């Protein structure tokens, strides 16, 4: 005799049209939350790129202060300008980066952080809060449905085993 799994039971018990529609709506909500969070993440990267005048969003996301790796003090930046190694515009840019990095360190962050980036982080975390209860309720239904199917499969398998061994008719 073939033993059944929870998936076998779920395949036999087809969801109603309302359950299918609810599942599709929850999937759309999750996709919309993902898109909104991606847009906020992109806006934060663009803001950091603009604020620190980095060359790309990728650089802004990874380590916006990478250009400072060759300098241990502000004086070294000034000396590089004095020796003609860098231009005045580059020196000003490096000083801006230096100040932004120091401000971030003072505030305990490792990446660039200011009021705008904190607001964007708060917005990212808050996306979908109004739908959280509905999504959780649906996921609980799905878990309960699976648990019920697993219980039924277990009972069926126990009865099948008992029949095979002549314990019941």
C-alpha positions in Angstrom: 0.0 0.0 0.0 1.2 3.5 -0.8 1.8 5.8 2.1 0.6 9.4 1.8 2.3 12.7 2.5 0.8 16.0 3.5 1.4 17.2 -0.1 -0.7 14.2 -1.4 -3.6 15.2 0.8 -3.3 18.9 -0.1 -3.4 17.9 -3.8 -6.7 16.0 -3.2 -8.3 18.9 -1.3 -8.6 21.7 -3.8 -8.8 25.3 -2.4 -11.9 27.2 -3.0 -12.0 30.1 -5.5 -12.0 32.6 -2.5 -8.9 30.9 -1.1 -7.2 31.1 -4.4 -8.1 34.8 -4.8 -6.9 35.5 -1.3 -3.6 33.8 -2.0 -3.1 35.8 -5.2 -3.9 39.0 -3.4 -1.4 38.2 -0.6 1.2 37.4 -3.3 0.5 40.8 -4.9 0.9 42.5 -1.5 4.2 40.8 -0.9 5.4 41.8 -4.4 4.3 45.4 -3.9 6.1 45.5 -0.6 9.3 44.2 -2.2 9.1 46.8 -5.0 8.5 49.6 -2.6 11.4 48.5 -0.4 13.6 48.2 -3.5 12.6 51.8 -4.6 13.5 53.1 -1.1 16.8 51.3 -1.1 17.5 52.8 -4.6 16.6 56.3 -3.4 18.9 55.9 -0.4 21.8 54.8 -2.7 21.1 57.7 -5.1 20.9 60.2 -2.2 24.3 58.9 -0.8 25.8 59.1 -4.2 24.6 62.6 -4.7 25.6 63.7 -1.2 29.1 62.3 -1.3 29.5 62.8 -5.0 30.6 59.2 -5.5 31.0 57.9 -9.1 28.3 55.2 -8.9 25.4 54.0 -6.7 27.3 50.7 -6.3 30.2 52.6 -4.7 27.8 54.5 -2.5 26.2 51.3 -1.3 29.4 49.4 -0.6 31.9 51.8 0.9 31.4 55.5 0.0 34.6 56.4 1.9 36.9 54.1 -0.1 38.7 57.1 -1.7 40.0 57.9 1.8 41.9 54.6 2.2 45.2 56.2 1.2 45.0 59.0 3.8 45.2 58.6 7.6 44.8 62.3 8.4 43.4 65.5 6.9 47.0 66.8 6.9 48.0 64.0 4.4 45.2 65.2 2.1 46.4 68.8 2.3 50.1 67.7 1.8 49.1 65.7 -1.4 47.5 68.9 -2.7 50.6 70.9 -1.7 52.9 68.5 -3.6 50.6 68.7 -6.7 49.5 65.1 -6.4 45.8 66.0 -6.3 43.9 69.0 -7.6 42.2 71.6 -5.3 38.8 70.2 -6.4 39.9 66.7 -5.4 41.2 68.0 -2.1 37.9 69.7 -1.4 36.0 66.5 -2.2 38.2 64.4 0.0 37.8 66.9 2.9 34.0 66.6 2.4 34.2 62.8 2.5 36.5 63.0 5.5 34.0 65.2 7.4 31.1 62.9 6.4 33.0 59.9 7.6 33.9 61.5 10.9 30.3 62.5 11.4 29.1 58.9 10.8 31.7 57.5 13.2 30.6 60.0 15.9 27.1 58.7 15.5 28.2 55.1 15.7 27.6 54.2 12.1 30.0 52.5 9.7 28.4 53.8 6.5 27.3 57.3 5.7 24.3 58.3 7.8 22.4 61.5 8.3 18.8 62.5 8.9 17.7 61.7 5.4 19.2 58.2 5.4 17.7 57.4 8.8 14.3 58.6 7.5 14.7 56.3 4.4 15.6 53.4 6.7 12.5 54.1 8.8 10.4 54.2 5.7 11.9 51.0 4.4 11.1 49.2 7.7 7.5 50.6 7.8 6.6 49.5 4.3 3.8 47.0 4.4 3.0 47.5 8.1 -0.7 48.1 7.3 -0.8 44.7 5.4 1.2 42.7 8.0 -1.8 41.4 9.9 -3.6 40.3 6.8 -0.5 38.6 5.4 0.2 36.9 8.8 -3.5 35.7 9.0 -3.3 34.2 5.5 0.1 32.5 6.3 -1.5 31.1 9.5 -4.3 29.6 7.4 -1.8 28.1 5.0 0.2 26.6 7.9 -3.0 25.2 9.6 -4.1 23.7 6.2 -0.7 22.0 5.9 -0.8 20.8 9.5 -4.3 19.4 9.0 -3.1 17.6 5.9 -0.1 16.2 7.7 -2.3 15.0 10.5 -4.7 13.3 8.0 -1.8 11.7 6.2 -0.3 10.4 9.4 -3.7 8.9 10.5 -4.1 7.4 7.0 -0.6 5.9 7.1 -1.1 4.5 10.6 -4.4 2.8 9.4 -2.7 1.5 6.3 0.2 0.0 8.4 -2.3 -1.6 10.8 -4.2 -3.1 7.8 -1.0 -4.4 6.3 -0.2 -6.1 9.6 -3.6 -7.5 10.2 -4.3 -5.4 13.2 -7.6 -4.0 11.7 -9.8 -5.0 8.9 
